[in-house]
């Protein structure tokens, strides 16, 4: 990888062209990556930010963007999706009610 090609992974802080902090990478899909802009939510899915938190509690899980498989989040994401074999980059945080 050349110096001109940035490396982006979960938890990477991204900055705009002006050097202003935009947020933290929290997930990937076919369109690119999702960035959390809310303080204190550094690695959660877009669904988590949109969820109605006032309605109750949810369980933090992982979800595969390739096949939709979900699993219990232990200390970290699985190295690959156990259902379809997608790489770790296809797995993101998910809140299940």
Secondary structure, 3 states (H helix, E strand, C coil): CCCCCCCCCCCCEEECCCCCEEEEEEEEECCEEEEECCCCCCCCCHHHHHCCHHHCCCEEEEEECCCCCEEECCCCCCCECCCCCCEHHHEEEEEEC
